Amino acid sequence: MDDPQRFEYLPPSHIISLLKLAPGMLVVDYGTGTGTYAIQIASAHPEVTVVAYDEQPQMLEHLRAKPQAKLSNIRIALPEQVTEFLGRADRVLALNVLHELGDEALKEMRELLAADGIALVIDWNAEIERPYGPPREHTYALSQAVERMETAGFSIERLPALRYHFVFRAMRR
Ligand SMILES: C[S@@+](CC[C@H](N)C(=O)[O-])C[C@H]1O[C@@H](n2cnc3c(N)ncnc32)[C@H](O)[C@@H]1O
């Protein structure tokens, strides 16, 4: 997760531009892991608040150990803390996490979004042969991911793919 090579095929500046941030927004990095992209967003946009959310305390300990985790616009949240942000997220980033999520998590992701909030979903594309990431059989093709999200109550706007990833925006239906 902290391999800097990732930035070549998952460029933080591109991902941040897709989030279409504005001052005062609340962004939840859903399944932040060690917070690599939460830190990138918080550093580039001091005027937004980034909630780095993960269900694994060990991941968040790795994040806490990073000096940038002390940025004043980062909040670190475990499941019991994320409830504070339900219905308040202007943006959710779900990076490399959809393939790990069960139905309850998708429900939670939807409930985190404000009424006009947008989730940006970027995940390993099962249809692409790639040297990185989980085995293809553990990931979704774009059509499967879209179907899953639509079933969970989202409407989808497809975006241009990255080298190894599909990309779409998801809104509450
Ligand atoms: C493959 S890592 C990706 C981390 C990060 N988004 C990145 O790209 O660097 C997936 C992360 O999602 C977290 N995760 C999986 N299911 C989750 C859930 N239901 N709620 C919160 N976090 C979850 C895992 O603990 C893991 O840290």
The ligand as an SDF file (V2000), in Angstrom:
LIG
                    3D

 27 29  0  0  0  0  0  0  0  0999 V2000
   -6.5160   -3.2950   -0.3490 C   0  0  0  0  0  0  0  0  0  0  0  0
   -6.6470   -2.2040    1.0140 S   0  0  0  0  0  0  0  0  0  0  0  0
   -6.7030   -0.6130    0.1970 C   0  0  0  0  0  0  0  0  0  0  0  0
   -6.2730    0.5040    1.0880 C   0  0  0  0  0  0  0  0  0  0  0  0
   -6.2980    1.9040    0.4770 C   0  0  0  0  0  0  0  0  0  0  0  0
   -7.5880    2.2720   -0.0220 N   0  0  0  0  0  0  0  0  0  0  0  0
   -5.2460    2.0460   -0.5820 C   0  0  0  0  0  0  0  0  0  0  0  0
   -5.5680    1.8960   -1.7620 O   0  0  0  0  0  0  0  0  0  0  0  0
   -4.0800    2.2760   -0.2170 O   0  0  0  0  0  0  0  0  0  0  0  0
   -8.3360   -2.3830    1.5490 C   0  0  0  0  0  0  0  0  0  0  0  0
   -8.5930   -1.8320    2.9290 C   0  0  0  0  0  0  0  0  0  0  0  0
  -10.0020   -1.8010    3.1330 O   0  0  0  0  0  0  0  0  0  0  0  0
  -10.2570   -2.1570    4.4680 C   0  0  0  0  0  0  0  0  0  0  0  0
  -11.6410   -2.6370    4.5560 N   0  0  0  0  0  0  0  0  0  0  0  0
  -12.1450   -3.7650    4.0180 C   0  0  0  0  0  0  0  0  0  0  0  0
  -13.4620   -3.8720    4.3150 N   0  0  0  0  0  0  0  0  0  0  0  0
  -13.7780   -2.7960    5.0660 C   0  0  0  0  0  0  0  0  0  0  0  0
  -14.9690   -2.3500    5.6950 C   0  0  0  0  0  0  0  0  0  0  0  0
  -16.0960   -3.0570    5.6190 N   0  0  0  0  0  0  0  0  0  0  0  0
  -14.9410   -1.1970    6.3970 N   0  0  0  0  0  0  0  0  0  0  0  0
  -13.7870   -0.4770    6.5020 C   0  0  0  0  0  0  0  0  0  0  0  0
  -12.6220   -0.8590    5.9380 N   0  0  0  0  0  0  0  0  0  0  0  0
  -12.6190   -2.0030    5.2230 C   0  0  0  0  0  0  0  0  0  0  0  0
   -9.2200   -3.2020    4.7840 C   0  0  0  0  0  0  0  0  0  0  0  0
   -9.0290   -3.3190    6.1820 O   0  0  0  0  0  0  0  0  0  0  0  0
   -7.9910   -2.6620    4.0380 C   0  0  0  0  0  0  0  0  0  0  0  0
   -7.2100   -1.8470    4.8620 O   0  0  0  0  0  0  0  0  0  0  0  0
  1  2  1  0
  2  3  1  0
  2 10  1  0
  3  4  1  0
  4  5  1  0
  5  6  1  0
  5  7  1  0
  7  8  2  0
  7  9  1  0
 10 11  1  0
 11 12  1  0
 11 26  1  0
 12 13  1  0
 13 14  1  0
 13 24  1  0
 14 15  1  0
 14 23  1  0
 15 16  2  0
 16 17  1  0
 17 18  1  0
 17 23  2  0
 18 19  1  0
 18 20  2  0
 20 21  1  0
 21 22  2  0
 22 23  1  0
 24 25  1  0
 24 26  1  0
 26 27  1  0
M  CHG  2   2   1   9  -1
M  END
$$$$
